[in-house]
Amino acid sequence: MTDALQELFSPAALAPERFPATSRYHGIEAATIEDADGNKTVYLRRRFVPPAERFALLQLHSVVGGDRLDNLAALYLGDPEQFWQLCDANGAIRPNELIEAIGRRLRITLPEGIPGAPNE
């Protein structure tokens, strides 16, 4: 492996602060595993999707034909790369399952841990 490649896959390169706060990988730790031959592989630890009740509901969206998660993320969250937040808020294992059924209601929420307005 070249020095550049070694650096790319080093634990420091995968440090949690390397991912911006808007990334689904922000705060996920890197780990290293070593095989029997002494080869080391650096990887990110598993990211657990938070339970839906940890997201404050802002509104619901009814899926229509032609909806795409990136377009919905751009519309409601201001960033198409945040489509994963829609997946988290709706407990999706497969992202496209959220838009397969016309009329399905998607939860549009605040990011995890940000409380919504108190109920009146």
Buried (B, 14 or more C-beta within 10 A) or exposed (E): EEEEEEEEBBEEEBEBEEBEEEBBBEEBEBEEEEEEEEEEEBEEEEEEBEEBEBBBEBEEBEBEEEBEBBEBBBEBBEEBEBBBBBBBBBBBEEBEEBBEEEEBEBBBBBBBEEEEEEEE
